Amino acid sequence: MGEKSHLIERYEKAWVFFGLGMIVVFLILIGYLMVAHGQTNPVGAGRVDVATVRTEGQFANPRIERVGNEYVAYIQAFAFSFLPAEMRVTAGRRVTFYVTSPDVMHSFTIVGTNINMQVIPGEIGKVSHTFDEPGEYLIICNEYCGIAHANMISRIIVEPN
Ligand SMILES: [Cu+2]
């Protein structure tokens, strides 16, 4: 009996250490990913009127434009597309995306980056990213928004500097 309870205690200890070890591993992993990929915190950047956002204001003219050394994009995410449907930037320059939705919840997710922003109707989401690697990046919606959700794509083409 005494020997058996020692054995159980040993197993218990091993699993407690394993659990604590995994917490440490995850914290290190989170820290590493934040350093390696940069921290992107989407922020709220104001509100829009969903009834008029498509015809008035910045989002009525979805676009990407050069502002000084950077780019600024005004993007509509709606069922079932993004506007503009394609954007072009030069590698190494910071791009700030302002995204809103006139209908339902969507997301603004750039494959191959850590940008994954929720797009809430009536809210403007803002997130910035610098594309260091030239190439074509797919923009997708990962909030299920209806029957043609899977067709909801756009792309950003990063040209060499
Ligand atoms: Cu969507």
Backbone and ligand atoms as CSV (ligand in chain L), in Angstrom:
chain,resi,resn,atom,element,x,y,z
A,1,MET,N,N,0.850,-1.199,0.000
A,1,MET,CA,C,0.000,0.000,0.000
A,1,MET,C,C,0.880,1.241,0.000
A,2,GLY,N,N,1.878,1.242,0.923
A,2,GLY,CA,C,2.780,2.387,1.026
A,2,GLY,C,C,3.536,2.614,-0.255
A,3,GLU,N,N,4.003,1.531,-0.875
A,3,GLU,CA,C,4.775,1.643,-2.106
A,3,GLU,C,C,3.924,2.182,-3.249
A,4,LYS,N,N,2.669,1.711,-3.300
A,4,LYS,CA,C,1.754,2.097,-4.372
A,4,LYS,C,C,1.440,3.598,-4.308
A,5,SER,N,N,1.218,4.092,-3.062
A,5,SER,CA,C,0.868,5.520,-2.952
A,5,SER,C,C,2.066,6.393,-3.333
A,6,HIS,N,N,3.285,5.870,-3.103
A,6,HIS,CA,C,4.475,6.594,-3.551
A,6,HIS,C,C,4.516,6.718,-5.058
A,7,LEU,N,N,4.127,5.595,-5.700
A,7,LEU,CA,C,4.115,5.546,-7.161
A,7,LEU,C,C,3.123,6.563,-7.714
A,8,ILE,N,N,1.934,6.580,-7.101
A,8,ILE,CA,C,0.897,7.527,-7.538
A,8,ILE,C,C,1.392,8.956,-7.358
A,9,GLU,N,N,2.019,9.213,-6.216
A,9,GLU,CA,C,2.544,10.547,-5.947
A,9,GLU,C,C,3.562,10.967,-7.019
A,10,ARG,N,N,4.385,9.983,-7.414
A,10,ARG,CA,C,5.390,10.275,-8.441
A,10,ARG,C,C,4.735,10.662,-9.774
A,11,TYR,N,N,3.694,9.883,-10.138
A,11,TYR,CA,C,2.964,10.188,-11.377
A,11,TYR,C,C,2.333,11.571,-11.307
A,12,GLU,N,N,1.738,11.841,-10.130
A,12,GLU,CA,C,1.075,13.124,-9.950
A,12,GLU,C,C,2.063,14.276,-10.133
A,13,LYS,N,N,3.217,14.120,-9.493
A,13,LYS,CA,C,4.263,15.139,-9.597
A,13,LYS,C,C,4.677,15.331,-11.050
A,14,ALA,N,N,4.894,14.199,-11.730
A,14,ALA,CA,C,5.334,14.270,-13.128
A,14,ALA,C,C,4.315,15.030,-13.962
A,15,TRP,N,N,3.032,14.770,-13.761
A,15,TRP,CA,C,2.006,15.451,-14.570
A,15,TRP,C,C,1.883,16.922,-14.209
A,16,VAL,N,N,2.049,17.245,-12.934
A,16,VAL,CA,C,2.024,18.658,-12.536
A,16,VAL,C,C,3.174,19.402,-13.221
A,17,PHE,N,N,4.372,18.772,-13.201
A,17,PHE,CA,C,5.510,19.417,-13.867
A,17,PHE,C,C,5.293,19.520,-15.367
A,18,PHE,N,N,4.699,18.472,-15.948
A,18,PHE,CA,C,4.410,18.497,-17.373
A,18,PHE,C,C,3.461,19.656,-17.710
A,19,GLY,N,N,2.413,19.799,-16.896
A,19,GLY,CA,C,1.442,20.886,-17.106
A,19,GLY,C,C,2.095,22.251,-17.001
A,20,LEU,N,N,2.896,22.437,-15.946
A,20,LEU,CA,C,3.586,23.719,-15.767
A,20,LEU,C,C,4.569,23.960,-16.913
A,21,GLY,N,N,5.252,22.881,-17.316
A,21,GLY,CA,C,6.202,22.982,-18.431
A,21,GLY,C,C,5.512,23.436,-19.706
A,22,MET,N,N,4.315,22.892,-19.956
A,22,MET,CA,C,3.594,23.280,-21.168
A,22,MET,C,C,3.188,24.749,-21.136
A,23,ILE,N,N,2.819,25.235,-19.951
A,23,ILE,CA,C,2.477,26.661,-19.819
A,23,ILE,C,C,3.683,27.509,-20.206
A,24,VAL,N,N,4.858,27.115,-19.701
A,24,VAL,CA,C,6.090,27.850,-20.015
A,24,VAL,C,C,6.364,27.785,-21.522
A,25,VAL,N,N,6.207,26.586,-22.115
A,25,VAL,CA,C,6.437,26.436,-23.556
A,25,VAL,C,C,5.503,27.364,-24.342
A,26,PHE,N,N,4.224,27.413,-23.960
A,26,PHE,CA,C,3.270,28.261,-24.682
A,26,PHE,C,C,3.602,29.739,-24.536
A,27,LEU,N,N,4.019,30.140,-23.328
A,27,LEU,CA,C,4.367,31.551,-23.123
A,27,LEU,C,C,5.567,31.939,-23.986
A,28,ILE,N,N,6.558,31.033,-24.060
A,28,ILE,CA,C,7.731,31.294,-24.888
A,28,ILE,C,C,7.312,31.387,-26.361
A,29,LEU,N,N,6.428,30.485,-26.784
A,29,LEU,CA,C,5.944,30.469,-28.162
A,29,LEU,C,C,5.206,31.769,-28.513
A,30,ILE,N,N,4.356,32.227,-27.602
A,30,ILE,CA,C,3.613,33.471,-27.826
A,30,ILE,C,C,4.588,34.633,-27.942
A,31,GLY,N,N,5.570,34.665,-27.029
A,31,GLY,CA,C,6.586,35.718,-27.060
A,31,GLY,C,C,7.365,35.690,-28.356
A,32,TYR,N,N,7.760,34.496,-28.769
A,32,TYR,CA,C,8.522,34.351,-30.014
A,32,TYR,C,C,7.713,34.834,-31.212
A,33,LEU,N,N,6.442,34.438,-31.282
A,33,LEU,CA,C,5.609,34.823,-32.423
A,33,LEU,C,C,5.388,36.328,-32.469
A,34,MET,N,N,5.269,36.940,-31.286
A,34,MET,CA,C,5.084,38.393,-31.241
A,34,MET,C,C,6.325,39.112,-31.749
A,35,VAL,N,N,7.499,38.573,-31.415
A,35,VAL,CA,C,8.746,39.189,-31.861
A,35,VAL,C,C,8.974,38.907,-33.351
A,36,ALA,N,N,8.761,37.658,-33.766
A,36,ALA,CA,C,9.065,37.256,-35.140
A,36,ALA,C,C,8.100,37.873,-36.146
A,37,HIS,N,N,6.839,37.988,-35.804
A,37,HIS,CA,C,5.851,38.458,-36.777
A,37,HIS,C,C,5.359,39.867,-36.498
A,38,GLY,N,N,5.849,40.459,-35.445
A,38,GLY,CA,C,5.379,41.788,-35.110
A,38,GLY,C,C,4.010,41.696,-34.472
A,39,GLN,N,N,3.714,42.655,-33.652
A,39,GLN,CA,C,2.435,42.631,-32.968
A,39,GLN,C,C,1.464,43.492,-33.727
A,40,THR,N,N,0.360,42.933,-34.139
A,40,THR,CA,C,-0.631,43.735,-34.832
A,40,THR,C,C,-1.889,43.781,-33.992
A,41,ASN,N,N,-2.168,44.933,-33.463
A,41,ASN,CA,C,-3.378,45.097,-32.682
A,41,ASN,C,C,-4.372,45.912,-33.475
A,42,PRO,N,N,-5.411,45.264,-34.005
A,42,PRO,CA,C,-6.428,46.053,-34.662
A,42,PRO,C,C,-7.092,46.967,-33.632
A,43,VAL,N,N,-7.413,48.164,-34.037
A,43,VAL,CA,C,-8.078,49.081,-33.114
A,43,VAL,C,C,-9.332,49.644,-33.775
A,44,GLY,N,N,-10.240,50.094,-32.951
A,44,GLY,CA,C,-11.425,50.781,-33.453
A,44,GLY,C,C,-11.019,52.176,-33.872
A,45,ALA,N,N,-11.510,52.613,-35.027
A,45,ALA,CA,C,-11.108,53.937,-35.518
A,45,ALA,C,C,-12.346,54.752,-35.887
A,46,GLY,N,N,-13.384,54.589,-35.108
A,46,GLY,CA,C,-14.581,55.391,-35.340
A,46,GLY,C,C,-15.747,54.564,-35.832
A,47,ARG,N,N,-16.817,55.253,-36.147
A,47,ARG,CA,C,-18.039,54.575,-36.560
A,47,ARG,C,C,-18.519,55.146,-37.890
A,48,VAL,N,N,-19.346,54.360,-38.573
A,48,VAL,CA,C,-19.975,54.838,-39.803
A,48,VAL,C,C,-21.463,54.508,-39.733
A,49,ASP,N,N,-22.230,55.201,-40.561
A,49,ASP,CA,C,-23.652,54.917,-40.663
A,49,ASP,C,C,-23.823,53.855,-41.751
A,50,VAL,N,N,-24.309,52.682,-41.379
A,50,VAL,CA,C,-24.394,51.592,-42.353
A,50,VAL,C,C,-25.328,51.936,-43.522
A,51,ALA,N,N,-26.244,52.840,-43.308
A,51,ALA,CA,C,-27.193,53.191,-44.367
A,51,ALA,C,C,-26.545,54.034,-45.458
A,52,THR,N,N,-25.477,54.770,-45.096
A,52,THR,CA,C,-24.896,55.696,-46.072
A,52,THR,C,C,-23.430,55.411,-46.385
A,53,VAL,N,N,-22.845,54.405,-45.712
A,53,VAL,CA,C,-21.408,54.175,-45.850
A,53,VAL,C,C,-21.006,53.846,-47.297
A,54,ARG,N,N,-21.937,53.278,-48.060
A,54,ARG,CA,C,-21.601,52.916,-49.442
A,54,ARG,C,C,-21.701,54.096,-50.398
A,55,THR,N,N,-22.328,55.176,-49.985
A,55,THR,CA,C,-22.534,56.305,-50.910
A,55,THR,C,C,-21.883,57.602,-50.429
A,56,GLU,N,N,-21.529,57.655,-49.154
A,56,GLU,CA,C,-20.952,58.891,-48.622
A,56,GLU,C,C,-19.681,58.596,-47.826
A,57,GLY,N,N,-18.778,59.552,-47.843
A,57,GLY,CA,C,-17.584,59.438,-47.002
A,57,GLY,C,C,-16.474,58.629,-47.650
A,58,GLN,N,N,-15.437,58.359,-46.858
A,58,GLN,CA,C,-14.220,57.692,-47.347
A,58,GLN,C,C,-14.497,56.322,-47.970
A,59,PHE,N,N,-15.423,55.567,-47.387
A,59,PHE,CA,C,-15.625,54.187,-47.828
A,59,PHE,C,C,-16.481,54.082,-49.087
A,60,ALA,N,N,-17.091,55.208,-49.491
A,60,ALA,CA,C,-17.874,55.200,-50.734
A,60,ALA,C,C,-16.940,55.049,-51.929
A,61,ASN,N,N,-15.680,55.363,-51.694
A,61,ASN,CA,C,-14.667,55.267,-52.740
A,61,ASN,C,C,-13.548,54.346,-52.234
A,62,PRO,N,N,-13.805,53.028,-52.232
A,62,PRO,CA,C,-12.800,52.104,-51.699
A,62,PRO,C,C,-11.518,52.199,-52.509
A,63,ARG,N,N,-10.390,52.303,-51.844
A,63,ARG,CA,C,-9.144,52.546,-52.587
A,63,ARG,C,C,-7.937,52.340,-51.697
A,64,ILE,N,N,-6.787,52.323,-52.361
A,64,ILE,CA,C,-5.536,52.383,-51.618
A,64,ILE,C,C,-4.762,53.547,-52.191
A,65,GLU,N,N,-4.192,54.369,-51.336
A,65,GLU,CA,C,-3.461,55.520,-51.856
A,65,GLU,C,C,-2.153,55.699,-51.106
A,66,ARG,N,N,-1.236,56.337,-51.771
A,66,ARG,CA,C,0.067,56.614,-51.213
A,66,ARG,C,C,-0.030,57.910,-50.430
A,67,VAL,N,N,0.366,57.874,-49.170
A,67,VAL,CA,C,0.390,59.088,-48.350
A,67,VAL,C,C,1.807,59.207,-47.806
A,68,GLY,N,N,2.584,60.106,-48.404
A,68,GLY,CA,C,3.992,60.215,-48.016
A,68,GLY,C,C,4.710,58.924,-48.351
A,69,ASN,N,N,5.346,58.316,-47.348
A,69,ASN,CA,C,6.090,57.075,-47.558
A,69,ASN,C,C,5.250,55.838,-47.290
A,70,GLU,N,N,3.998,56.051,-46.979
A,70,GLU,CA,C,3.154,54.926,-46.573
A,70,GLU,C,C,1.945,54.804,-47.483
A,71,TYR,N,N,1.150,53.778,-47.199
A,71,TYR,CA,C,-0.109,53.601,-47.916
A,71,TYR,C,C,-1.257,53.618,-46.925
A,72,VAL,N,N,-2.387,54.118,-47.409
A,72,VAL,CA,C,-3.613,54.063,-46.618
A,72,VAL,C,C,-4.700,53.464,-47.502
A,73,ALA,N,N,-5.402,52.479,-46.965
A,73,ALA,CA,C,-6.458,51.818,-47.740
A,73,ALA,C,C,-7.791,51.950,-47.021
A,74,TYR,N,N,-8.835,52.227,-47.802
A,74,TYR,CA,C,-10.212,52.258,-47.286
A,74,TYR,C,C,-10.948,51.107,-47.940
A,75,ILE,N,N,-11.364,50.160,-47.129
A,75,ILE,CA,C,-11.881,48.901,-47.654
A,75,ILE,C,C,-13.288,48.623,-47.130
A,76,GLN,N,N,-14.124,48.194,-48.066
A,76,GLN,CA,C,-15.452,47.709,-47.690
A,76,GLN,C,C,-15.433,46.191,-47.690
A,77,ALA,N,N,-15.891,45.601,-46.608
A,77,ALA,CA,C,-16.096,44.154,-46.566
A,77,ALA,C,C,-17.601,43.954,-46.507
A,78,PHE,N,N,-18.146,43.266,-47.493
A,78,PHE,CA,C,-19.598,43.071,-47.527
A,78,PHE,C,C,-19.918,41.705,-48.108
A,79,ALA,N,N,-21.131,41.263,-47.911
A,79,ALA,CA,C,-21.548,39.972,-48.458
A,79,ALA,C,C,-21.744,40.147,-49.969
A,80,PHE,N,N,-20.893,39.526,-50.826
A,80,PHE,CA,C,-19.814,38.599,-50.480
A,80,PHE,C,C,-18.541,39.015,-51.214
A,81,SER,N,N,-17.990,40.112,-50.839
A,81,SER,CA,C,-16.780,40.573,-51.515
A,81,SER,C,C,-16.050,41.626,-50.689
A,82,PHE,N,N,-14.889,41.978,-51.182
A,82,PHE,CA,C,-14.151,43.117,-50.623
A,82,PHE,C,C,-13.984,44.142,-51.737
A,83,LEU,N,N,-13.997,45.391,-51.389
A,83,LEU,CA,C,-13.647,46.447,-52.341
A,83,LEU,C,C,-12.589,47.321,-51.697
A,84,PRO,N,N,-11.494,47.636,-52.379
A,84,PRO,CA,C,-11.170,47.190,-53.730
A,84,PRO,C,C,-10.865,45.688,-53.792
A,85,ALA,N,N,-11.065,45.114,-54.985
A,85,ALA,CA,C,-10.867,43.681,-55.162
A,85,ALA,C,C,-9.397,43.338,-55.310
A,86,GLU,N,N,-8.596,44.365,-55.585
A,86,GLU,CA,C,-7.155,44.143,-55.709
A,86,GLU,C,C,-6.425,45.425,-55.329
A,87,MET,N,N,-5.288,45.269,-54.645
A,87,MET,CA,C,-4.492,46.436,-54.251
A,87,MET,C,C,-3.038,46.169,-54.593
A,88,ARG,N,N,-2.317,47.230,-54.862
A,88,ARG,CA,C,-0.897,47.095,-55.160
A,88,ARG,C,C,-0.100,48.016,-54.251
A,89,VAL,N,N,0.954,47.461,-53.671
A,89,VAL,CA,C,1.840,48.269,-52.838
A,89,VAL,C,C,3.288,47.892,-53.142
A,90,THR,N,N,4.195,48.698,-52.625
A,90,THR,CA,C,5.615,48.390,-52.762
A,90,THR,C,C,6.094,47.781,-51.450
A,91,ALA,N,N,6.933,46.773,-51.570
A,91,ALA,CA,C,7.455,46.096,-50.380
A,91,ALA,C,C,8.171,47.087,-49.465
A,92,GLY,N,N,8.097,46.824,-48.176
A,92,GLY,CA,C,8.845,47.606,-47.200
A,92,GLY,C,C,8.170,48.885,-46.745
A,93,ARG,N,N,6.998,49.171,-47.287
A,93,ARG,CA,C,6.280,50.380,-46.854
A,93,ARG,C,C,5.076,49.994,-46.023
A,94,ARG,N,N,4.880,50.761,-44.992
A,94,ARG,CA,C,3.786,50.488,-44.080
A,94,ARG,C,C,2.444,50.743,-44.768
A,95,VAL,N,N,1.519,49.822,-44.558
A,95,VAL,CA,C,0.176,49.968,-45.126
A,95,VAL,C,C,-0.823,49.977,-43.971
A,96,THR,N,N,-1.644,50.996,-43.919
A,96,THR,CA,C,-2.687,51.061,-42.892
A,96,THR,C,C,-4.034,50.798,-43.550
A,97,PHE,N,N,-4.714,49.792,-43.052
A,97,PHE,CA,C,-6.008,49.411,-43.599
A,97,PHE,C,C,-7.119,49.908,-42.679
A,98,TYR,N,N,-8.066,50.616,-43.263
A,98,TYR,CA,C,-9.311,50.949,-42.567
A,98,TYR,C,C,-10.397,50.104,-43.212
A,99,VAL,N,N,-11.082,49.320,-42.404
A,99,VAL,CA,C,-12.063,48.385,-42.976
A,99,VAL,C,C,-13.393,48.533,-42.245
A,100,THR,N,N,-14.472,48.525,-43.020
A,100,THR,CA,C,-15.796,48.551,-42.398
A,100,THR,C,C,-16.743,47.660,-43.169
A,101,SER,N,N,-17.878,47.392,-42.562
A,101,SER,CA,C,-18.900,46.547,-43.189
A,101,SER,C,C,-20.240,47.264,-43.157
A,102,PRO,N,N,-20.968,47.242,-44.286
A,102,PRO,CA,C,-22.298,47.844,-44.294
A,102,PRO,C,C,-23.400,46.839,-43.953
A,103,ASP,N,N,-23.055,45.554,-43.844
A,103,ASP,CA,C,-24.135,44.582,-43.631
A,103,ASP,C,C,-23.947,43.715,-42.379
A,104,VAL,N,N,-23.166,42.653,-42.487
A,104,VAL,CA,C,-23.020,41.741,-41.346
A,104,VAL,C,C,-21.556,41.656,-40.933
A,105,MET,N,N,-21.289,40.877,-39.918
A,105,MET,CA,C,-19.925,40.690,-39.433
A,105,MET,C,C,-19.084,39.931,-40.457
A,106,HIS,N,N,-17.900,40.450,-40.719
A,106,HIS,CA,C,-16.942,39.771,-41.588
A,106,HIS,C,C,-15.600,39.773,-40.877
A,107,SER,N,N,-14.593,39.286,-41.584
A,107,SER,CA,C,-13.245,39.480,-41.068
A,107,SER,C,C,-12.349,39.934,-42.207
A,108,PHE,N,N,-11.249,40.535,-41.828
A,108,PHE,CA,C,-10.241,40.988,-42.781
A,108,PHE,C,C,-8.984,40.230,-42.398
A,109,THR,N,N,-8.735,39.167,-43.136
A,109,THR,CA,C,-7.639,38.265,-42.804
A,109,THR,C,C,-6.685,38.194,-43.983
A,110,ILE,N,N,-5.420,38.505,-43.752
A,110,ILE,CA,C,-4.440,38.435,-44.826
A,110,ILE,C,C,-3.612,37.180,-44.620
A,111,VAL,N,N,-3.764,36.250,-45.557
A,111,VAL,CA,C,-3.078,34.957,-45.457
A,111,VAL,C,C,-1.562,35.183,-45.508
A,112,GLY,N,N,-0.841,34.521,-44.625
A,112,GLY,CA,C,0.617,34.631,-44.600
A,112,GLY,C,C,1.108,35.761,-43.716
A,113,THR,N,N,0.181,36.476,-43.081
A,113,THR,CA,C,0.558,37.503,-42.102
A,113,THR,C,C,-0.223,37.185,-40.824
A,114,ASN,N,N,-0.023,37.966,-39.785
A,114,ASN,CA,C,-0.832,37.714,-38.597
A,114,ASN,C,C,-1.987,38.694,-38.488
A,115,ILE,N,N,-2.384,39.269,-39.650
A,115,ILE,CA,C,-3.542,40.163,-39.648
A,115,ILE,C,C,-4.820,39.341,-39.743
A,116,ASN,N,N,-5.649,39.504,-38.747
A,116,ASN,CA,C,-6.910,38.787,-38.687
A,116,ASN,C,C,-7.848,39.654,-37.865
A,117,MET,N,N,-8.505,40.585,-38.558
A,117,MET,CA,C,-9.302,41.582,-37.842
A,117,MET,C,C,-10.780,41.330,-38.066
A,118,GLN,N,N,-11.532,41.422,-37.002
A,118,GLN,CA,C,-12.978,41.319,-37.115
A,118,GLN,C,C,-13.513,42.621,-37.704
A,119,VAL,N,N,-14.463,42.499,-38.611
A,119,VAL,CA,C,-15.058,43.693,-39.226
A,119,VAL,C,C,-16.522,43.753,-38.801
A,120,ILE,N,N,-16.820,44.753,-38.000
A,120,ILE,CA,C,-18.141,44.851,-37.377
A,120,ILE,C,C,-18.953,45.921,-38.108
A,121,PRO,N,N,-20.195,45.604,-38.482
A,121,PRO,CA,C,-21.016,46.593,-39.191
A,121,PRO,C,C,-21.094,47.909,-38.414
A,122,GLY,N,N,-20.847,49.003,-39.106
A,122,GLY,CA,C,-20.947,50.315,-38.468
A,122,GLY,C,C,-19.693,50.755,-37.742
A,123,GLU,N,N,-18.723,49.845,-37.620
A,123,GLU,CA,C,-17.468,50.194,-36.942
A,123,GLU,C,C,-16.331,50.227,-37.960
A,124,ILE,N,N,-15.369,51.100,-37.719
A,124,ILE,CA,C,-14.183,51.127,-38.571
A,124,ILE,C,C,-13.053,50.426,-37.819
A,125,GLY,N,N,-12.516,49.391,-38.434
A,125,GLY,CA,C,-11.362,48.704,-37.852
A,125,GLY,C,C,-10.107,49.197,-38.546
A,126,LYS,N,N,-9.042,49.343,-37.759
A,126,LYS,CA,C,-7.784,49.850,-38.312
A,126,LYS,C,C,-6.658,48.905,-37.940
A,127,VAL,N,N,-5.859,48.546,-38.932
A,127,VAL,CA,C,-4.708,47.692,-38.654
A,127,VAL,C,C,-3.611,48.039,-39.658
A,128,SER,N,N,-2.355,47.972,-39.206
A,128,SER,CA,C,-1.236,48.326,-40.087
A,128,SER,C,C,-0.315,47.140,-40.278
A,129,HIS,N,N,0.323,47.115,-41.430
A,129,HIS,CA,C,1.264,46.037,-41.705
A,129,HIS,C,C,2.296,46.510,-42.724
A,130,THR,N,N,3.511,46.020,-42.587
A,130,THR,CA,C,4.552,46.275,-43.582
A,130,THR,C,C,4.868,44.957,-44.260
A,131,PHE,N,N,4.663,44.890,-45.569
A,131,PHE,CA,C,4.963,43.668,-46.310
A,131,PHE,C,C,6.430,43.721,-46.737
A,132,ASP,N,N,7.241,42.865,-46.159
A,132,ASP,CA,C,8.661,42.857,-46.503
A,132,ASP,C,C,8.941,41.967,-47.702
A,133,GLU,N,N,8.112,40.940,-47.884
A,133,GLU,CA,C,8.318,39.992,-48.973
A,133,GLU,C,C,7.386,40.295,-50.133
A,134,PRO,N,N,7.956,40.557,-51.331
A,134,PRO,CA,C,7.096,40.758,-52.500
A,134,PRO,C,C,6.293,39.483,-52.777
A,135,GLY,N,N,5.163,39.654,-53.410
A,135,GLY,CA,C,4.329,38.499,-53.726
A,135,GLY,C,C,2.874,38.868,-53.722
A,136,GLU,N,N,2.049,37.831,-53.861
A,136,GLU,CA,C,0.613,38.051,-53.887
A,136,GLU,C,C,0.013,37.504,-52.607
A,137,TYR,N,N,-0.694,38.332,-51.876
A,137,TYR,CA,C,-1.290,37.919,-50.605
A,137,TYR,C,C,-2.801,37.884,-50.756
A,138,LEU,N,N,-3.369,36.793,-50.311
A,138,LEU,CA,C,-4.804,36.616,-50.386
A,138,LEU,C,C,-5.465,37.232,-49.156
A,139,ILE,N,N,-6.546,37.963,-49.389
A,139,ILE,CA,C,-7.336,38.506,-48.285
A,139,ILE,C,C,-8.647,37.725,-48.239
A,140,ILE,N,N,-8.954,37.179,-47.091
A,140,ILE,CA,C,-10.154,36.356,-46.976
A,140,ILE,C,C,-11.000,36.786,-45.786
A,141,CYS,N,N,-12.226,36.278,-45.786
A,141,CYS,CA,C,-13.145,36.516,-44.672
A,141,CYS,C,C,-13.231,35.212,-43.895
A,142,ASN,N,N,-13.007,35.242,-42.605
A,142,ASN,CA,C,-13.153,33.994,-41.863
A,142,ASN,C,C,-14.236,34.042,-40.792
A,143,GLU,N,N,-15.150,35.013,-40.961
A,143,GLU,CA,C,-16.365,35.011,-40.132
A,143,GLU,C,C,-17.469,34.561,-41.068
A,144,TYR,N,N,-18.066,33.418,-40.799
A,144,TYR,CA,C,-19.079,32.917,-41.720
A,144,TYR,C,C,-20.189,33.954,-41.875
A,145,CYS,N,N,-20.386,34.429,-43.132
A,145,CYS,CA,C,-21.291,35.564,-43.341
A,145,CYS,C,C,-22.435,35.246,-44.283
A,146,GLY,N,N,-22.521,34.007,-44.739
A,146,GLY,CA,C,-23.645,33.654,-45.608
A,146,GLY,C,C,-23.231,32.660,-46.661
A,147,ILE,N,N,-24.133,32.411,-47.594
A,147,ILE,CA,C,-24.007,31.305,-48.538
A,147,ILE,C,C,-22.744,31.396,-49.402
A,148,ALA,N,N,-22.328,32.607,-49.789
A,148,ALA,CA,C,-21.160,32.733,-50.666
A,148,ALA,C,C,-19.921,33.221,-49.908
A,149,HIS,N,N,-19.927,32.971,-48.610
A,149,HIS,CA,C,-18.822,33.377,-47.738
A,149,HIS,C,C,-17.456,32.964,-48.302
A,150,ALA,N,N,-17.386,31.732,-48.816
A,150,ALA,CA,C,-16.101,31.204,-49.291
A,150,ALA,C,C,-15.582,31.942,-50.524
A,151,ASN,N,N,-16.461,32.661,-51.211
A,151,ASN,CA,C,-16.027,33.409,-52.412
A,151,ASN,C,C,-15.501,34.785,-52.054
A,152,MET,N,N,-15.559,35.119,-50.786
A,152,MET,CA,C,-15.215,36.470,-50.364
A,152,MET,C,C,-13.696,36.616,-50.289
A,153,ILE,N,N,-13.122,37.083,-51.380
A,153,ILE,CA,C,-11.668,37.256,-51.400
A,153,ILE,C,C,-11.275,38.567,-52.063
A,154,SER,N,N,-10.061,38.968,-51.756
A,154,SER,CA,C,-9.440,40.114,-52.399
A,154,SER,C,C,-7.968,39.778,-52.391
A,155,ARG,N,N,-7.168,40.579,-53.060
A,155,ARG,CA,C,-5.722,40.288,-52.979
A,155,ARG,C,C,-4.913,41.560,-52.931
A,156,ILE,N,N,-3.744,41.417,-52.342
A,156,ILE,CA,C,-2.832,42.544,-52.293
A,156,ILE,C,C,-1.525,42.084,-52.942
A,157,ILE,N,N,-1.123,42.835,-53.934
A,157,ILE,CA,C,0.087,42.473,-54.677
A,157,ILE,C,C,1.216,43.380,-54.209
A,158,VAL,N,N,2.243,42.741,-53.671
A,158,VAL,CA,C,3.386,43.483,-53.134
A,158,VAL,C,C,4.511,43.418,-54.154
A,159,GLU,N,N,4.828,44.578,-54.698
A,159,GLU,CA,C,5.857,44.633,-55.725
A,159,GLU,C,C,7.225,44.905,-55.111
A,160,PRO,N,N,8.277,44.375,-55.725
A,160,PRO,CA,C,9.620,44.572,-55.160
A,160,PRO,C,C,9.950,46.059,-55.082
A,161,ASN,N,N,10.718,46.372,-54.089
A,161,ASN,CA,C,11.086,47.779,-53.859
A,161,ASN,C,C,12.058,48.271,-54.933
L,1,CU,CU,CU,-17.690,37.606,-44.999
